[in-house]
Amino acid sequence: MQLSDFDFHLPESLIATRPARPRSSARLLLAEGGGIRDLHVRDLVDIFRPGDRLVLNNTKVIPARLTGARARGDAVAKIEITLMEPSATGGWRALAKPLRKVNPGEVIRFSDQFSAVVAEKSETDLRLEFSLSGADFDAALAAAGSMPLPPYIAAKRAPDAADNDDYQTVFARHSGAVAAPTASLHFDEALLAALRAKGVNFTEVTLHVGAGTFLPVKVEDVKTHKMHAEWGEVPALAAAEIAATKAAGGRVIPVGTTALRLIESAARESGEIAPWSGWTDIFIYPGFTFRVSDALMTNFHLPKSTLLMLVSALMGQDRMREIYDHAIMNRYRFFSYGDSSLLVP
């Protein structure tokens, strides 16, 4: 299985830089039973069945982009920081631009009260220890930071005030992600209420999406790729709800690849969903056996990405080529702020 098997040509004009408004007006490609239908996200009310259970990732994106300054005597350098994920040894792993202008032990100041010490430096990133913690850190980050838009959007425009809402789900609760679970961005309160009235159930889990989600695959043999690790939790209540739905014959449908990766991580050992928390580096590619997920709602993904490999594992490589060919021909909008698909194997 080669990386080139997951390549395709995407016209740059199909990369979305702003979301659809209202959220549920985004287009939806329904791939089910060998067919393809062109719908809208609001049509999920007619697609989902009473007893279906949607699994939502309730992680909250933090304003992880910071601009600070490093001083050496009278020489001051501007440093751009992108937080990646909490470090297992404390502090945060972060990208720095330019990385060469900071050394271990130096202080990067973001405001009079908010700074970070460079605790460690590697060839690719830093470990930062901040001057504030807990609620004080959250407040300072909210004041100084901006939303960490994906590279393919940030290359086209700077983040602005609209992204504070646009790049956050309406059910975001637990801070810690540096990228949004983007399939969930299509839900608004009106759609959630309509689905509940239809008899669709909801379960919340938490996976803090890391910046590694945007890292390219650099090996031609995809089976040798090493996934980045992300922290997640499937609480006992969530596991019980999912298990009850499976037992009753209902469908379990994760909203987004992050929710899918998490619930499949929680079922790896026993083959059945169970309470779980920790770091997961699960890599899903064709040949994977799905234990929990019966379908998937997801956006359209980058060529040669692990996410394209994941949907190919669910639907089959030939089927995904057909789906993406249809999406491109019909000018669906791609990536984080783009349109959505519902994939039913």
ChimeraX attribute file (.defattr): number of C-alpha atoms within 10 A of each C-alpha:
attribute: neighborCount
match mode: 1-to-1
recipient: residues
	/A:1	11
	/A:2	12
	/A:3	19
	/A:4	12
	/A:5	14
	/A:6	19
	/A:7	14
	/A:8	13
	/A:9	10
	/A:10	14
	/A:11	10
	/A:12	9
	/A:13	10
	/A:14	15
	/A:15	20
	/A:16	18
	/A:17	21
	/A:18	15
	/A:19	19
	/A:20	18
	/A:21	10
	/A:22	11
	/A:23	20
	/A:24	21
	/A:25	17
	/A:26	22
	/A:27	21
	/A:28	25
	/A:29	25
	/A:30	22
	/A:31	21
	/A:32	14
	/A:33	9
	/A:34	8
	/A:35	9
	/A:36	16
	/A:37	13
	/A:38	14
	/A:39	16
	/A:40	17
	/A:41	22
	/A:42	23
	/A:43	14
	/A:44	17
	/A:45	19
	/A:46	9
	/A:47	12
	/A:48	17
	/A:49	16
	/A:50	16
	/A:51	18
	/A:52	22
	/A:53	23
	/A:54	23
	/A:55	27
	/A:56	25
	/A:57	34
	/A:58	25
	/A:59	26
	/A:60	25
	/A:61	25
	/A:62	23
	/A:63	24
	/A:64	24
	/A:65	21
	/A:66	20
	/A:67	18
	/A:68	18
	/A:69	16
	/A:70	19
	/A:71	14
	/A:72	10
	/A:73	6
	/A:74	6
	/A:75	7
	/A:76	11
	/A:77	15
	/A:78	15
	/A:79	19
	/A:80	18
	/A:81	23
	/A:82	23
	/A:83	24
	/A:84	24
	/A:85	23
	/A:86	19
	/A:87	13
	/A:88	8
	/A:89	8
	/A:90	12
	/A:91	19
	/A:92	21
	/A:93	22
	/A:94	23
	/A:95	20
	/A:96	20
	/A:97	14
	/A:98	12
	/A:99	17
	/A:100	9
	/A:101	12
	/A:102	21
	/A:103	16
	/A:104	14
	/A:105	13
	/A:106	14
	/A:107	22
	/A:108	24
	/A:109	21
	/A:110	21
	/A:111	13
	/A:112	6
	/A:113	9
	/A:114	17
	/A:115	19
	/A:116	20
	/A:117	19
	/A:118	20
	/A:119	19
	/A:120	14
	/A:121	20
	/A:122	10
	/A:123	7
	/A:124	9
	/A:125	18
	/A:126	24
	/A:127	25
	/A:128	27
	/A:129	19
	/A:130	19
	/A:131	15
	/A:132	16
	/A:133	12
	/A:134	7
	/A:135	9
	/A:136	12
	/A:137	14
	/A:138	14
	/A:139	13
	/A:140	17
	/A:141	19
	/A:142	14
	/A:143	12
	/A:144	16
	/A:145	18
	/A:146	21
	/A:147	27
	/A:148	27
	/A:149	24
	/A:150	18
	/A:151	10
	/A:152	16
	/A:153	18
	/A:154	12
	/A:155	10
	/A:156	9
	/A:157	11
	/A:158	12
	/A:159	15
	/A:160	10
	/A:161	9
	/A:162	10
	/A:163	16
	/A:164	15
	/A:165	11
	/A:166	19
	/A:167	23
	/A:168	21
	/A:169	23
	/A:170	17
	/A:171	17
	/A:172	18
	/A:173	14
	/A:174	16
	/A:175	15
	/A:176	21
	/A:177	27
	/A:178	27
	/A:179	27
	/A:180	30
	/A:181	29
	/A:182	23
	/A:183	29
	/A:184	27
	/A:185	27
	/A:186	29
	/A:187	20
	/A:188	16
	/A:189	12
	/A:190	10
	/A:191	18
	/A:192	17
	/A:193	12
	/A:194	14
	/A:195	23
	/A:196	13
	/A:197	12
	/A:198	16
	/A:199	15
	/A:200	20
	/A:201	21
	/A:202	20
	/A:203	20
	/A:204	22
	/A:205	22
	/A:206	27
	/A:207	29
	/A:208	27
	/A:209	24
	/A:210	22
	/A:211	22
	/A:212	15
	/A:213	18
	/A:214	16
	/A:215	12
	/A:216	13
	/A:217	16
	/A:218	12
	/A:219	12
	/A:220	14
	/A:221	12
	/A:222	21
	/A:223	14
	/A:224	10
	/A:225	15
	/A:226	13
	/A:227	16
	/A:228	16
	/A:229	18
	/A:230	22
	/A:231	19
	/A:232	25
	/A:233	22
	/A:234	25
	/A:235	16
	/A:236	12
	/A:237	14
	/A:238	21
	/A:239	21
	/A:240	16
	/A:241	19
	/A:242	28
	/A:243	17
	/A:244	13
	/A:245	16
	/A:246	20
	/A:247	10
	/A:248	10
	/A:249	10
	/A:250	19
	/A:251	22
	/A:252	25
	/A:253	25
	/A:254	30
	/A:255	25
	/A:256	24
	/A:257	21
	/A:258	26
	/A:259	29
	/A:260	28
	/A:261	21
	/A:262	27
	/A:263	30
	/A:264	22
	/A:265	26
	/A:266	25
	/A:267	18
	/A:268	16
	/A:269	10
	/A:270	9
	/A:271	14
	/A:272	16
	/A:273	24
	/A:274	23
	/A:275	15
	/A:276	18
	/A:277	16
	/A:278	14
	/A:279	16
	/A:280	18
	/A:281	14
	/A:282	16
	/A:283	19
	/A:284	24
	/A:285	21
	/A:286	16
	/A:287	11
	/A:288	12
	/A:289	14
	/A:290	17
	/A:291	16
	/A:292	23
	/A:293	21
	/A:294	18
	/A:295	22
	/A:296	25
	/A:297	23
	/A:298	28
	/A:299	29
	/A:300	24
	/A:301	17
	/A:302	21
	/A:303	18
	/A:304	20
	/A:305	18
	/A:306	24
	/A:307	22
	/A:308	20
	/A:309	24
	/A:310	21
	/A:311	24
	/A:312	21
	/A:313	19
	/A:314	24
	/A:315	21
	/A:316	16
	/A:317	19
	/A:318	9
	/A:319	17
	/A:320	20
	/A:321	17
	/A:322	12
	/A:323	21
	/A:324	18
	/A:325	15
	/A:326	16
	/A:327	21
	/A:328	15
	/A:329	9
	/A:330	10
	/A:331	14
	/A:332	24
	/A:333	24
	/A:334	23
	/A:335	22
	/A:336	28
	/A:337	26
	/A:338	24
	/A:339	29
	/A:340	29
	/A:341	25
	/A:342	24
	/A:343	22
	/A:344	17
	/A:345	16
